[in-house]
Amino acid sequence: MMRYSEKITAGVFETLFKLLGFFPRTWTARMADFLGGMLFCVDKKHRGIVMDNLTYAFGHEKQPEEIKKIARQVFINLVKVVFEIGWSLKLDERSLAKYFKIDGFRHMKKAYEKGKGVLVLTAHCGNWEFLAVAGSMIEYPVSMVVRPLDFKPLDRFFINLRSRFGGKVIPKQRSLRAILRSLDRREMVVLLMDQNVDWYEGVFVDFMGHRACTNKGLALLALKTGAPVVPVFMVREKSGFRAEFGPEIFTVKTGDKQKDIEINTEEYNRVIENFIRRYPDQWFWVHQRWKTKPYQAWPRKIDL
């Protein structure tokens, strides 16, 4: 339960974001260009992470200048996310259709009609904070599995933001029972599957041409429940945003549990990778996706 001081601080964050939302979108686009460009220049640490990641993924197919151009745009897009959150606080459900489009809804409809709920594969692309808007627009109940922020007032603000149009938030830790209950209620359960995990949480499968430790939770859920897996990504466009639903990713079952986890998890990575290749500047390259190395999974020698 939040203390009174935390509620006050959460209110301050909401006020600050609302103030950002007062700026016209044409202004914020220019401000994001300027501020993002400045961050790219002064934030040496994160610029290095982004450049290293992009080079690791695209070094064999893109020239250094092109990689640098994408890296700068990554910082600009991150600033846009902040301004867009403020802007979104002014919206109501009647105005969503003006700025948000749904593409590929037939894929979600077909999967939802199976009556097992839907496991939604997504990633930190475009403005991922607006994924709940897509659920509201197609009028399907949605729950989002997220890692709570360490700073409770800011975490409270984002819980309110994500649940503003009817979505529910499931804390990532000990989330299994809540996810299973959501699926039993025929809800869409959204899982962000594009971040590095420790070796004991994931499996090493291909991502952008390199082995990446990837969360095995989605594959385990799909194998256990039989719920269909459908990808969706929130794409930023000039006129607004587009929720892009892809075809169902059919779960492979060979009878070998470990093999099934690896095969299905690698397929999830492939779907995310295909999206990133289409919109390389809209992914969260600031994250150290390949941080966990395969050798870290080796058993440690115990001295007796």
Sequence and secondary structure as in RCSB ss.txt:
>XXXX:A:sequence
MMRYSEKITAGVFETLFKLLGFFPRTWTARMADFLGGMLFCVDKKHRGIVMDNLTYAFGHEKQPEEIKKIARQVF
INLVKVVFEIGWSLKLDERSLAKYFKIDGFRHMKKAYEKGKGVLVLTAHCGNWEFLAVAGSMIEYPVSMVVRPLD
FKPLDRFFINLRSRFGGKVIPKQRSLRAILRSLDRREMVVLLMDQNVDWYEGVFVDFMGHRACTNKGLALLALKT
GAPVVPVFMVREKSGFRAEFGPEIFTVKTGDKQKDIEINTEEYNRVIENFIRRYPDQWFWVHQRWKTKPYQAWPR
KIDL
>XXXX:A:secstr
   HHHHHHHHHHHHHHHHHHTS HHHHHHHHHHHHHHHHHH HHHHHHHHHHHHHHHTTTS HHHHHHHHHHHH
HHHHHHHHHHHHHTT  GGGHHHHEEEE HHHHHHHHTTSS EEEEE SBS GGGHHHHHHHHT  EEEEE   S
SHHHHHHHHHHHTTTS EEEESTT HHHHHHHHHTT EEEEE  SB  TTTEEEEEETTEEEEEE HHHHHHHHH
   EEEEEEEE SSSEEEEE   B     S HHHHHHHHHHHHHHHHHHHHHHSGGGB TTS TT S GGGGS  
    
